[in-house]
């Protein structure tokens, strides 16, 4: 097993994310339904989260951590939409 330093980990995960996300088109934006929330996060999450669908069929949604313990807000650098909240 190879041990990576923090910068190597960042490079590794950025490359994996680039393979899926780079040069894609957003084709749909919606809030997750109650049924989807339960299916993905279980019965302990009570907030809806924004979901983004790409042209390759991949859905993206923010989570509070990498274990999917809760939903998360999506922050932007746009002055017109600084944050897409959980509801």
HTML snippet that shows the backbone in 3Dmol.js (N, CA, C, O; Angstrom):
<script src="https://3Dmol.org/build/3Dmol-min.js"></script>
<div id="view" style="width:600px;height:400px;position:relative"></div>
<script>
const pdb = `
ATOM      1  N   UNK A   1       0.846  -1.188   0.000  1.00  0.00           N
ATOM      2  CA  UNK A   1       0.000   0.000   0.000  1.00  0.00           C
ATOM      3  C   UNK A   1       0.886   1.245   0.000  1.00  0.00           C
ATOM      4  O   UNK A   1       1.781   1.378   0.835  1.00  0.00           O
ATOM      5  N   UNK A   2       0.636   2.133  -0.922  1.00  0.00           N
ATOM      6  CA  UNK A   2       1.412   3.369  -1.032  1.00  0.00           C
ATOM      7  C   UNK A   2       0.803   4.441  -0.138  1.00  0.00           C
ATOM      8  O   UNK A   2      -0.413   4.633  -0.136  1.00  0.00           O
ATOM      9  N   UNK A   3       1.634   5.134   0.614  1.00  0.00           N
ATOM     10  CA  UNK A   3       1.173   6.218   1.487  1.00  0.00           C
ATOM     11  C   UNK A   3       1.409   7.540   0.771  1.00  0.00           C
ATOM     12  O   UNK A   3       2.509   7.808   0.287  1.00  0.00           O
ATOM     13  N   UNK A   4       0.357   8.370   0.709  1.00  0.00           N
ATOM     14  CA  UNK A   4       0.436   9.659   0.024  1.00  0.00           C
ATOM     15  C   UNK A   4       0.509  10.800   1.029  1.00  0.00           C
ATOM     16  O   UNK A   4      -0.075  10.729   2.110  1.00  0.00           O
ATOM     17  N   UNK A   5       1.232  11.847   0.662  1.00  0.00           N
ATOM     18  CA  UNK A   5       1.180  13.056   1.472  1.00  0.00           C
ATOM     19  C   UNK A   5      -0.058  13.858   1.046  1.00  0.00           C
ATOM     20  O   UNK A   5      -0.724  13.498   0.076  1.00  0.00           O
ATOM     21  N   UNK A   6      -0.360  14.926   1.756  1.00  0.00           N
ATOM     22  CA  UNK A   6      -1.580  15.696   1.512  1.00  0.00           C
ATOM     23  C   UNK A   6      -1.657  16.217   0.078  1.00  0.00           C
ATOM     24  O   UNK A   6      -2.713  16.135  -0.550  1.00  0.00           O
ATOM     25  N   UNK A   7      -0.567  16.745  -0.442  1.00  0.00           N
ATOM     26  CA  UNK A   7      -0.571  17.285  -1.807  1.00  0.00           C
ATOM     27  C   UNK A   7      -0.785  16.186  -2.837  1.00  0.00           C
ATOM     28  O   UNK A   7      -1.492  16.391  -3.824  1.00  0.00           O
ATOM     29  N   UNK A   8      -0.190  15.037  -2.620  1.00  0.00           N
ATOM     30  CA  UNK A   8      -0.397  13.912  -3.534  1.00  0.00           C
ATOM     31  C   UNK A   8      -1.850  13.462  -3.514  1.00  0.00           C
ATOM     32  O   UNK A   8      -2.412  13.132  -4.558  1.00  0.00           O
ATOM     33  N   UNK A   9      -2.464  13.445  -2.331  1.00  0.00           N
ATOM     34  CA  UNK A   9      -3.880  13.080  -2.214  1.00  0.00           C
ATOM     35  C   UNK A   9      -4.754  14.077  -2.970  1.00  0.00           C
ATOM     36  O   UNK A   9      -5.684  13.685  -3.674  1.00  0.00           O
ATOM     37  N   UNK A  10      -4.453  15.358  -2.822  1.00  0.00           N
ATOM     38  CA  UNK A  10      -5.217  16.386  -3.548  1.00  0.00           C
ATOM     39  C   UNK A  10      -5.111  16.169  -5.049  1.00  0.00           C
ATOM     40  O   UNK A  10      -6.112  16.230  -5.762  1.00  0.00           O
ATOM     41  N   UNK A  11      -3.890  15.916  -5.530  1.00  0.00           N
ATOM     42  CA  UNK A  11      -3.681  15.694  -6.957  1.00  0.00           C
ATOM     43  C   UNK A  11      -4.422  14.443  -7.435  1.00  0.00           C
ATOM     44  O   UNK A  11      -5.047  14.456  -8.496  1.00  0.00           O
ATOM     45  N   UNK A  12      -4.353  13.371  -6.656  1.00  0.00           N
ATOM     46  CA  UNK A  12      -5.016  12.123  -7.008  1.00  0.00           C
ATOM     47  C   UNK A  12      -6.525  12.319  -7.140  1.00  0.00           C
ATOM     48  O   UNK A  12      -7.117  11.931  -8.147  1.00  0.00           O
ATOM     49  N   UNK A  13      -7.154  12.930  -6.111  1.00  0.00           N
ATOM     50  CA  UNK A  13      -8.611  13.111  -6.134  1.00  0.00           C
ATOM     51  C   UNK A  13      -9.044  14.155  -7.147  1.00  0.00           C
ATOM     52  O   UNK A  13     -10.122  14.030  -7.727  1.00  0.00           O
ATOM     53  N   UNK A  14      -8.239  15.179  -7.375  1.00  0.00           N
ATOM     54  CA  UNK A  14      -8.558  16.170  -8.412  1.00  0.00           C
ATOM     55  C   UNK A  14      -8.563  15.506  -9.785  1.00  0.00           C
ATOM     56  O   UNK A  14      -9.415  15.811 -10.620  1.00  0.00           O
ATOM     57  N   UNK A  15      -7.621  14.606 -10.021  1.00  0.00           N
ATOM     58  CA  UNK A  15      -7.560  13.900 -11.304  1.00  0.00           C
ATOM     59  C   UNK A  15      -8.773  12.990 -11.477  1.00  0.00           C
ATOM     60  O   UNK A  15      -9.358  12.941 -12.559  1.00  0.00           O
ATOM     61  N   UNK A  16      -9.159  12.265 -10.415  1.00  0.00           N
ATOM     62  CA  UNK A  16     -10.338  11.398 -10.490  1.00  0.00           C
ATOM     63  C   UNK A  16     -11.597  12.230 -10.743  1.00  0.00           C
ATOM     64  O   UNK A  16     -12.436  11.852 -11.560  1.00  0.00           O
ATOM     65  N   UNK A  17     -11.729  13.367 -10.040  1.00  0.00           N
ATOM     66  CA  UNK A  17     -12.891  14.240 -10.229  1.00  0.00           C
ATOM     67  C   UNK A  17     -12.890  14.826 -11.633  1.00  0.00           C
ATOM     68  O   UNK A  17     -13.947  14.943 -12.253  1.00  0.00           O
ATOM     69  N   UNK A  18     -11.733  15.190 -12.136  1.00  0.00           N
ATOM     70  CA  UNK A  18     -11.633  15.746 -13.491  1.00  0.00           C
ATOM     71  C   UNK A  18     -12.112  14.754 -14.531  1.00  0.00           C
ATOM     72  O   UNK A  18     -12.759  15.137 -15.506  1.00  0.00           O
ATOM     73  N   UNK A  19     -11.797  13.476 -14.331  1.00  0.00           N
ATOM     74  CA  UNK A  19     -12.226  12.438 -15.275  1.00  0.00           C
ATOM     75  C   UNK A  19     -13.749  12.396 -15.416  1.00  0.00           C
ATOM     76  O   UNK A  19     -14.267  12.103 -16.493  1.00  0.00           O
ATOM     77  N   UNK A  20     -14.453  12.685 -14.343  1.00  0.00           N
ATOM     78  CA  UNK A  20     -15.921  12.615 -14.345  1.00  0.00           C
ATOM     79  C   UNK A  20     -16.570  13.964 -14.643  1.00  0.00           C
ATOM     80  O   UNK A  20     -17.621  14.015 -15.282  1.00  0.00           O
ATOM     81  N   UNK A  21     -15.950  15.066 -14.182  1.00  0.00           N
ATOM     82  CA  UNK A  21     -16.614  16.368 -14.200  1.00  0.00           C
ATOM     83  C   UNK A  21     -16.159  17.342 -15.283  1.00  0.00           C
ATOM     84  O   UNK A  21     -16.947  18.170 -15.740  1.00  0.00           O
ATOM     85  N   UNK A  22     -14.919  17.253 -15.688  1.00  0.00           N
ATOM     86  CA  UNK A  22     -14.355  18.258 -16.594  1.00  0.00           C
ATOM     87  C   UNK A  22     -15.026  18.238 -17.961  1.00  0.00           C
ATOM     88  O   UNK A  22     -15.267  17.174 -18.533  1.00  0.00           O
ATOM     89  N   UNK A  23     -15.323  19.422 -18.474  1.00  0.00           N
ATOM     90  CA  UNK A  23     -15.919  19.631 -19.796  1.00  0.00           C
ATOM     91  C   UNK A  23     -17.329  19.064 -19.931  1.00  0.00           C
ATOM     92  O   UNK A  23     -17.780  18.796 -21.045  1.00  0.00           O
ATOM     93  N   UNK A  24     -18.020  18.880 -18.831  1.00  0.00           N
ATOM     94  CA  UNK A  24     -19.402  18.402 -18.857  1.00  0.00           C
ATOM     95  C   UNK A  24     -20.359  19.573 -18.870  1.00  0.00           C
ATOM     96  O   UNK A  24     -19.997  20.688 -18.497  1.00  0.00           O
ATOM     97  N   UNK A  25     -21.565  19.321 -19.296  1.00  0.00           N
ATOM     98  CA  UNK A  25     -22.613  20.322 -19.338  1.00  0.00           C
ATOM     99  C   UNK A  25     -23.653  19.991 -18.265  1.00  0.00           C
ATOM    100  O   UNK A  25     -24.028  18.831 -18.094  1.00  0.00           O
ATOM    101  N   UNK A  26     -24.112  21.005 -17.551  1.00  0.00           N
ATOM    102  CA  UNK A  26     -25.189  20.816 -16.587  1.00  0.00           C
ATOM    103  C   UNK A  26     -26.491  20.745 -17.369  1.00  0.00           C
ATOM    104  O   UNK A  26     -26.802  21.644 -18.150  1.00  0.00           O
ATOM    105  N   UNK A  27     -27.256  19.671 -17.159  1.00  0.00           N
ATOM    106  CA  UNK A  27     -28.497  19.489 -17.905  1.00  0.00           C
ATOM    107  C   UNK A  27     -29.741  19.581 -17.017  1.00  0.00           C
ATOM    108  O   UNK A  27     -30.856  19.703 -17.525  1.00  0.00           O
ATOM    109  N   UNK A  28     -29.555  19.524 -15.693  1.00  0.00           N
ATOM    110  CA  UNK A  28     -30.706  19.635 -14.795  1.00  0.00           C
ATOM    111  C   UNK A  28     -30.233  20.064 -13.413  1.00  0.00           C
ATOM    112  O   UNK A  28     -29.163  19.661 -12.959  1.00  0.00           O
ATOM    113  N   UNK A  29     -31.048  20.891 -12.746  1.00  0.00           N
ATOM    114  CA  UNK A  29     -30.800  21.307 -11.370  1.00  0.00           C
ATOM    115  C   UNK A  29     -32.119  21.191 -10.625  1.00  0.00           C
ATOM    116  O   UNK A  29     -33.140  21.704 -11.082  1.00  0.00           O
ATOM    117  N   UNK A  30     -32.102  20.513  -9.467  1.00  0.00           N
ATOM    118  CA  UNK A  30     -33.326  20.359  -8.679  1.00  0.00           C
ATOM    119  C   UNK A  30     -32.957  20.074  -7.235  1.00  0.00           C
ATOM    120  O   UNK A  30     -31.815  19.728  -6.929  1.00  0.00           O
ATOM    121  N   UNK A  31     -33.938  20.222  -6.349  1.00  0.00           N
ATOM    122  CA  UNK A  31     -33.747  19.792  -4.974  1.00  0.00           C
ATOM    123  C   UNK A  31     -34.122  18.322  -4.864  1.00  0.00           C
ATOM    124  O   UNK A  31     -35.055  17.869  -5.526  1.00  0.00           O
ATOM    125  N   UNK A  32     -33.403  17.572  -4.033  1.00  0.00           N
ATOM    126  CA  UNK A  32     -33.658  16.161  -3.815  1.00  0.00           C
ATOM    127  C   UNK A  32     -35.049  15.982  -3.197  1.00  0.00           C
ATOM    128  O   UNK A  32     -35.454  16.747  -2.323  1.00  0.00           O
ATOM    129  N   UNK A  33     -35.762  14.972  -3.661  1.00  0.00           N
ATOM    130  CA  UNK A  33     -37.076  14.668  -3.094  1.00  0.00           C
ATOM    131  C   UNK A  33     -36.900  14.002  -1.728  1.00  0.00           C
ATOM    132  O   UNK A  33     -35.813  13.526  -1.402  1.00  0.00           O
ATOM    133  N   UNK A  34     -37.975  13.969  -0.931  1.00  0.00           N
ATOM    134  CA  UNK A  34     -37.922  13.313   0.380  1.00  0.00           C
ATOM    135  C   UNK A  34     -37.519  11.846   0.232  1.00  0.00           C
ATOM    136  O   UNK A  34     -36.738  11.331   1.032  1.00  0.00           O
ATOM    137  N   UNK A  35     -38.051  11.178  -0.786  1.00  0.00           N
ATOM    138  CA  UNK A  35     -37.734   9.766  -1.015  1.00  0.00           C
ATOM    139  C   UNK A  35     -36.252   9.585  -1.339  1.00  0.00           C
ATOM    140  O   UNK A  35     -35.613   8.662  -0.832  1.00  0.00           O
ATOM    141  N   UNK A  36     -35.703  10.462  -2.181  1.00  0.00           N
ATOM    142  CA  UNK A  36     -34.283  10.392  -2.526  1.00  0.00           C
ATOM    143  C   UNK A  36     -33.410  10.631  -1.298  1.00  0.00           C
ATOM    144  O   UNK A  36     -32.386   9.972  -1.120  1.00  0.00           O
ATOM    145  N   UNK A  37     -33.819  11.580  -0.450  1.00  0.00           N
ATOM    146  CA  UNK A  37     -33.053  11.879   0.766  1.00  0.00           C
ATOM    147  C   UNK A  37     -32.967  10.640   1.646  1.00  0.00           C
ATOM    148  O   UNK A  37     -31.888  10.292   2.126  1.00  0.00           O
ATOM    149  N   UNK A  38     -34.106   9.967   1.863  1.00  0.00           N
ATOM    150  CA  UNK A  38     -34.128   8.759   2.697  1.00  0.00           C
ATOM    151  C   UNK A  38     -33.282   7.661   2.057  1.00  0.00           C
ATOM    152  O   UNK A  38     -32.540   6.974   2.759  1.00  0.00           O
ATOM    153  N   UNK A  39     -33.380   7.480   0.732  1.00  0.00           N
ATOM    154  CA  UNK A  39     -32.611   6.437   0.050  1.00  0.00           C
ATOM    155  C   UNK A  39     -31.107   6.654   0.142  1.00  0.00           C
ATOM    156  O   UNK A  39     -30.343   5.695   0.250  1.00  0.00           O
ATOM    157  N   UNK A  40     -30.685   7.905   0.100  1.00  0.00           N
ATOM    158  CA  UNK A  40     -29.252   8.215   0.086  1.00  0.00           C
ATOM    159  C   UNK A  40     -28.696   8.435   1.491  1.00  0.00           C
ATOM    160  O   UNK A  40     -27.636   7.910   1.833  1.00  0.00           O
ATOM    161  N   UNK A  41     -29.420   9.218   2.309  1.00  0.00           N
ATOM    162  CA  UNK A  41     -28.899   9.619   3.620  1.00  0.00           C
ATOM    163  C   UNK A  41     -29.535   8.891   4.793  1.00  0.00           C
ATOM    164  O   UNK A  41     -29.017   8.957   5.908  1.00  0.00           O
ATOM    165  N   UNK A  42     -30.644   8.199   4.567  1.00  0.00           N
ATOM    166  CA  UNK A  42     -31.341   7.539   5.664  1.00  0.00           C
ATOM    167  C   UNK A  42     -32.376   8.452   6.306  1.00  0.00           C
ATOM    168  O   UNK A  42     -32.636   9.555   5.825  1.00  0.00           O
ATOM    169  N   UNK A  43     -32.956   7.980   7.388  1.00  0.00           N
ATOM    170  CA  UNK A  43     -34.040   8.710   8.051  1.00  0.00           C
ATOM    171  C   UNK A  43     -33.568   9.819   8.980  1.00  0.00           C
ATOM    172  O   UNK A  43     -34.402  10.512   9.563  1.00  0.00           O
ATOM    173  N   UNK A  44     -32.276  10.012   9.137  1.00  0.00           N
ATOM    174  CA  UNK A  44     -31.770  11.021  10.070  1.00  0.00           C
ATOM    175  C   UNK A  44     -31.572  12.394   9.427  1.00  0.00           C
ATOM    176  O   UNK A  44     -31.220  13.345  10.124  1.00  0.00           O
ATOM    177  N   UNK A  45     -31.787  12.521   8.133  1.00  0.00           N
ATOM    178  CA  UNK A  45     -31.616  13.804   7.437  1.00  0.00           C
ATOM    179  C   UNK A  45     -32.990  14.374   7.114  1.00  0.00           C
ATOM    180  O   UNK A  45     -33.837  13.685   6.545  1.00  0.00           O
ATOM    181  N   UNK A  46     -33.206  15.626   7.476  1.00  0.00           N
ATOM    182  CA  UNK A  46     -34.523  16.241   7.310  1.00  0.00           C
ATOM    183  C   UNK A  46     -34.495  17.474   6.405  1.00  0.00           C
ATOM    184  O   UNK A  46     -35.467  18.228   6.351  1.00  0.00           O
ATOM    185  N   UNK A  47     -33.392  17.676   5.702  1.00  0.00           N
ATOM    186  CA  UNK A  47     -33.269  18.834   4.823  1.00  0.00           C
ATOM    187  C   UNK A  47     -33.069  18.371   3.394  1.00  0.00           C
ATOM    188  O   UNK A  47     -32.429  17.348   3.147  1.00  0.00           O
ATOM    189  N   UNK A  48     -33.617  19.125   2.453  1.00  0.00           N
ATOM    190  CA  UNK A  48     -33.392  18.844   1.036  1.00  0.00           C
ATOM    191  C   UNK A  48     -32.124  19.556   0.584  1.00  0.00           C
ATOM    192  O   UNK A  48     -31.745  20.587   1.138  1.00  0.00           O
ATOM    193  N   UNK A  49     -31.480  18.996  -0.423  1.00  0.00           N
ATOM    194  CA  UNK A  49     -30.219  19.527  -0.925  1.00  0.00           C
ATOM    195  C   UNK A  49     -30.324  19.667  -2.438  1.00  0.00           C
ATOM    196  O   UNK A  49     -31.038  18.910  -3.095  1.00  0.00           O
ATOM    197  N   UNK A  50     -29.614  20.633  -2.974  1.00  0.00           N
ATOM    198  CA  UNK A  50     -29.607  20.865  -4.417  1.00  0.00           C
ATOM    199  C   UNK A  50     -28.824  19.733  -5.108  1.00  0.00           C
ATOM    200  O   UNK A  50     -27.809  19.266  -4.592  1.00  0.00           O
ATOM    201  N   UNK A  51     -29.300  19.312  -6.257  1.00  0.00           N
ATOM    202  CA  UNK A  51     -28.649  18.275  -7.055  1.00  0.00           C
ATOM    203  C   UNK A  51     -28.413  18.827  -8.450  1.00  0.00           C
ATOM    204  O   UNK A  51     -29.246  19.553  -8.993  1.00  0.00           O
ATOM    205  N   UNK A  52     -27.279  18.480  -9.020  1.00  0.00           N
ATOM    206  CA  UNK A  52     -26.904  18.931 -10.352  1.00  0.00           C
ATOM    207  C   UNK A  52     -26.648  17.702 -11.209  1.00  0.00           C
ATOM    208  O   UNK A  52     -25.830  16.852 -10.857  1.00  0.00           O
ATOM    209  N   UNK A  53     -27.354  17.607 -12.343  1.00  0.00           N
ATOM    210  CA  UNK A  53     -27.168  16.479 -13.260  1.00  0.00           C
ATOM    211  C   UNK A  53     -26.323  16.922 -14.448  1.00  0.00           C
ATOM    212  O   UNK A  53     -26.569  17.970 -15.045  1.00  0.00           O
ATOM    213  N   UNK A  54     -25.327  16.111 -14.780  1.00  0.00           N
ATOM    214  CA  UNK A  54     -24.455  16.395 -15.911  1.00  0.00           C
ATOM    215  C   UNK A  54     -24.886  15.599 -17.135  1.00  0.00           C
ATOM    216  O   UNK A  54     -25.667  14.653 -17.036  1.00  0.00           O
ATOM    217  N   UNK A  55     -24.368  15.993 -18.279  1.00  0.00           N
ATOM    218  CA  UNK A  55     -24.743  15.347 -19.540  1.00  0.00           C
ATOM    219  C   UNK A  55     -24.277  13.897 -19.652  1.00  0.00           C
ATOM    220  O   UNK A  55     -24.700  13.189 -20.566  1.00  0.00           O
ATOM    221  N   UNK A  56     -23.425  13.448 -18.755  1.00  0.00           N
ATOM    222  CA  UNK A  56     -23.008  12.045 -18.747  1.00  0.00           C
ATOM    223  C   UNK A  56     -23.855  11.205 -17.783  1.00  0.00           C
ATOM    224  O   UNK A  56     -23.551  10.038 -17.540  1.00  0.00           O
ATOM    225  N   UNK A  57     -24.933  11.816 -17.230  1.00  0.00           N
ATOM    226  CA  UNK A  57     -25.834  11.110 -16.330  1.00  0.00           C
ATOM    227  C   UNK A  57     -25.436  11.162 -14.869  1.00  0.00           C
ATOM    228  O   UNK A  57     -26.184  10.688 -14.014  1.00  0.00           O
ATOM    229  N   UNK A  58     -24.286  11.722 -14.564  1.00  0.00           N
ATOM    230  CA  UNK A  58     -23.805  11.816 -13.192  1.00  0.00           C
ATOM    231  C   UNK A  58     -24.552  12.930 -12.465  1.00  0.00           C
ATOM    232  O   UNK A  58     -24.732  14.025 -12.999  1.00  0.00           O
ATOM    233  N   UNK A  59     -24.983  12.635 -11.236  1.00  0.00           N
ATOM    234  CA  UNK A  59     -25.597  13.634 -10.364  1.00  0.00           C
ATOM    235  C   UNK A  59     -24.566  14.066  -9.329  1.00  0.00           C
ATOM    236  O   UNK A  59     -23.793  13.244  -8.835  1.00  0.00           O
ATOM    237  N   UNK A  60     -24.554  15.349  -9.002  1.00  0.00           N
ATOM    238  CA  UNK A  60     -23.658  15.909  -7.989  1.00  0.00           C
ATOM    239  C   UNK A  60     -24.516  16.559  -6.918  1.00  0.00           C
ATOM    240  O   UNK A  60     -25.473  17.266  -7.236  1.00  0.00           O
ATOM    241  N   UNK A  61     -24.185  16.328  -5.646  1.00  0.00           N
ATOM    242  CA  UNK A  61     -24.876  17.005  -4.544  1.00  0.00           C
ATOM    243  C   UNK A  61     -23.908  17.172  -3.386  1.00  0.00           C
ATOM    244  O   UNK A  61     -23.064  16.307  -3.152  1.00  0.00           O
ATOM    245  N   UNK A  62     -24.020  18.272  -2.663  1.00  0.00           N
ATOM    246  CA  UNK A  62     -23.111  18.511  -1.543  1.00  0.00           C
ATOM    247  C   UNK A  62     -23.518  17.729  -0.302  1.00  0.00           C
ATOM    248  O   UNK A  62     -24.702  17.541  -0.025  1.00  0.00           O
ATOM    249  N   UNK A  63     -22.515  17.281   0.434  1.00  0.00           N
ATOM    250  CA  UNK A  63     -22.706  16.561   1.686  1.00  0.00           C
ATOM    251  C   UNK A  63     -21.835  17.219   2.749  1.00  0.00           C
ATOM    252  O   UNK A  63     -20.866  17.907   2.430  1.00  0.00           O
ATOM    253  N   UNK A  64     -22.185  17.004   4.005  1.00  0.00           N
ATOM    254  CA  UNK A  64     -21.418  17.615   5.091  1.00  0.00           C
ATOM    255  C   UNK A  64     -20.038  16.986   5.263  1.00  0.00           C
ATOM    256  O   UNK A  64     -19.133  17.602   5.826  1.00  0.00           O
ATOM    257  N   UNK A  65     -19.884  15.753   4.775  1.00  0.00           N
ATOM    258  CA  UNK A  65     -18.587  15.080   4.863  1.00  0.00           C
ATOM    259  C   UNK A  65     -18.505  13.973   3.812  1.00  0.00           C
ATOM    260  O   UNK A  65     -19.462  13.724   3.080  1.00  0.00           O
ATOM    261  N   UNK A  66     -17.363  13.324   3.752  1.00  0.00           N
ATOM    262  CA  UNK A  66     -17.174  12.308   2.718  1.00  0.00           C
ATOM    263  C   UNK A  66     -17.786  10.957   3.071  1.00  0.00           C
ATOM    264  O   UNK A  66     -17.634   9.993   2.320  1.00  0.00           O
ATOM    265  N   UNK A  67     -18.473  10.878   4.200  1.00  0.00           N
ATOM    266  CA  UNK A  67     -19.204   9.665   4.552  1.00  0.00           C
ATOM    267  C   UNK A  67     -20.705   9.808   4.281  1.00  0.00           C
ATOM    268  O   UNK A  67     -21.465   8.863   4.492  1.00  0.00           O
ATOM    269  N   UNK A  68     -21.132  10.981   3.816  1.00  0.00           N
ATOM    270  CA  UNK A  68     -22.540  11.199   3.520  1.00  0.00           C
ATOM    271  C   UNK A  68     -23.424  11.261   4.755  1.00  0.00           C
ATOM    272  O   UNK A  68     -24.566  10.803   4.725  1.00  0.00           O
ATOM    273  N   UNK A  69     -22.903  11.828   5.847  1.00  0.00           N
ATOM    274  CA  UNK A  69     -23.660  11.876   7.092  1.00  0.00           C
ATOM    275  C   UNK A  69     -24.779  12.904   7.106  1.00  0.00           C
ATOM    276  O   UNK A  69     -25.710  12.777   7.901  1.00  0.00           O
ATOM    277  N   UNK A  70     -24.717  13.899   6.267  1.00  0.00           N
ATOM    278  CA  UNK A  70     -25.755  14.927   6.204  1.00  0.00           C
ATOM    279  C   UNK A  70     -25.590  15.685   4.892  1.00  0.00           C
ATOM    280  O   UNK A  70     -24.556  15.592   4.231  1.00  0.00           O
ATOM    281  N   UNK A  71     -26.615  16.426   4.530  1.00  0.00           N
ATOM    282  CA  UNK A  71     -26.545  17.248   3.324  1.00  0.00           C
ATOM    283  C   UNK A  71     -25.738  18.503   3.610  1.00  0.00           C
ATOM    284  O   UNK A  71     -25.420  18.792   4.763  1.00  0.00           O
ATOM    285  N   UNK A  72     -25.403  19.255   2.557  1.00  0.00           N
ATOM    286  CA  UNK A  72     -24.628  20.471   2.739  1.00  0.00           C
ATOM    287  C   UNK A  72     -25.068  21.554   1.776  1.00  0.00           C
ATOM    288  O   UNK A  72     -25.623  21.274   0.713  1.00  0.00           O
ATOM    289  N   UNK A  73     -24.813  22.799   2.162  1.00  0.00           N
ATOM    290  CA  UNK A  73     -25.076  23.932   1.289  1.00  0.00           C
ATOM    291  C   UNK A  73     -24.000  23.988   0.219  1.00  0.00           C
ATOM    292  O   UNK A  73     -22.907  23.448   0.391  1.00  0.00           O
ATOM    293  N   UNK A  74     -24.319  24.643  -0.881  1.00  0.00           N
ATOM    294  CA  UNK A  74     -23.375  24.783  -1.986  1.00  0.00           C
ATOM    295  C   UNK A  74     -23.020  26.257  -2.113  1.00  0.00           C
ATOM    296  O   UNK A  74     -23.892  27.073  -2.415  1.00  0.00           O
ATOM    297  N   UNK A  75     -21.777  26.611  -1.892  1.00  0.00           N
ATOM    298  CA  UNK A  75     -21.334  27.997  -1.986  1.00  0.00           C
ATOM    299  C   UNK A  75     -20.788  28.282  -3.375  1.00  0.00           C
ATOM    300  O   UNK A  75     -20.223  27.401  -4.024  1.00  0.00           O
ATOM    301  N   UNK A  76     -20.961  29.525  -3.827  1.00  0.00           N
ATOM    302  CA  UNK A  76     -20.462  29.947  -5.127  1.00  0.00           C
ATOM    303  C   UNK A  76     -19.658  31.236  -4.981  1.00  0.00           C
ATOM    304  O   UNK A  76     -19.630  31.834  -3.905  1.00  0.00           O
ATOM    305  N   UNK A  77     -19.020  31.655  -6.038  1.00  0.00           N
ATOM    306  CA  UNK A  77     -18.326  32.939  -6.060  1.00  0.00           C
ATOM    307  C   UNK A  77     -19.158  33.998  -6.770  1.00  0.00           C
ATOM    308  O   UNK A  77     -18.655  35.084  -7.058  1.00  0.00           O
ATOM    309  N   UNK A  78     -20.424  33.701  -7.057  1.00  0.00           N
ATOM    310  CA  UNK A  78     -21.318  34.635  -7.731  1.00  0.00           C
ATOM    311  C   UNK A  78     -21.939  35.594  -6.723  1.00  0.00           C
ATOM    312  O   UNK A  78     -22.442  35.165  -5.685  1.00  0.00           O
ATOM    313  N   UNK A  79     -21.905  36.891  -7.023  1.00  0.00           N
ATOM    314  CA  UNK A  79     -22.557  37.862  -6.146  1.00  0.00           C
ATOM    315  C   UNK A  79     -24.083  37.745  -6.247  1.00  0.00           C
ATOM    316  O   UNK A  79     -24.799  38.222  -5.367  1.00  0.00           O
ATOM    317  N   UNK A  80     -24.577  37.119  -7.303  1.00  0.00           N
ATOM    318  CA  UNK A  80     -26.012  36.928  -7.476  1.00  0.00           C
ATOM    319  C   UNK A  80     -26.532  35.702  -6.732  1.00  0.00           C
ATOM    320  O   UNK A  80     -27.724  35.613  -6.441  1.00  0.00           O
ATOM    321  N   UNK A  81     -25.649  34.761  -6.424  1.00  0.00           N
ATOM    322  CA  UNK A  81     -26.035  33.533  -5.731  1.00  0.00           C
ATOM    323  C   UNK A  81     -24.827  33.032  -4.945  1.00  0.00           C
ATOM    324  O   UNK A  81     -24.096  32.150  -5.395  1.00  0.00           O
ATOM    325  N   UNK A  82     -24.634  33.614  -3.761  1.00  0.00           N
ATOM    326  CA  UNK A  82     -23.462  33.269  -2.961  1.00  0.00           C
ATOM    327  C   UNK A  82     -23.584  31.880  -2.344  1.00  0.00           C
ATOM    328  O   UNK A  82     -22.578  31.211  -2.106  1.00  0.00           O
ATOM    329  N   UNK A  83     -24.821  31.445  -2.084  1.00  0.00           N
ATOM    330  CA  UNK A  83     -25.024  30.149  -1.449  1.00  0.00           C
ATOM    331  C   UNK A  83     -26.345  29.545  -1.917  1.00  0.00           C
ATOM    332  O   UNK A  83     -27.363  30.235  -1.961  1.00  0.00           O
ATOM    333  N   UNK A  84     -26.331  28.265  -2.264  1.00  0.00           N
ATOM    334  CA  UNK A  84     -27.556  27.520  -2.538  1.00  0.00           C
ATOM    335  C   UNK A  84     -27.826  26.732  -1.249  1.00  0.00           C
ATOM    336  O   UNK A  84     -27.095  25.790  -0.943  1.00  0.00           O
ATOM    337  N   UNK A  85     -28.862  27.103  -0.493  1.00  0.00           N
ATOM    338  CA  UNK A  85     -29.059  26.521   0.831  1.00  0.00           C
ATOM    339  C   UNK A  85     -29.680  25.135   0.820  1.00  0.00           C
ATOM    340  O   UNK A  85     -30.242  24.690  -0.181  1.00  0.00           O
ATOM    341  N   UNK A  86     -29.565  24.463   1.964  1.00  0.00           N
ATOM    342  CA  UNK A  86     -30.386  23.280   2.208  1.00  0.00           C
ATOM    343  C   UNK A  86     -31.755  23.803   2.624  1.00  0.00           C
ATOM    344  O   UNK A  86     -31.870  24.909   3.152  1.00  0.00           O
ATOM    345  N   UNK A  87     -32.783  23.008   2.385  1.00  0.00           N
ATOM    346  CA  UNK A  87     -34.144  23.458   2.735  1.00  0.00           C
ATOM    347  C   UNK A  87     -34.782  22.424   3.648  1.00  0.00           C
ATOM    348  O   UNK A  87     -35.927  22.594   4.067  1.00  0.00           O
TER     349      UNK A  87
END
`;
const viewer = $3Dmol.createViewer("view");
viewer.addModel(pdb, "pdb");
viewer.setStyle({}, {cartoon: {color: "spectrum"}});
viewer.zoomTo();
viewer.render();
</script>
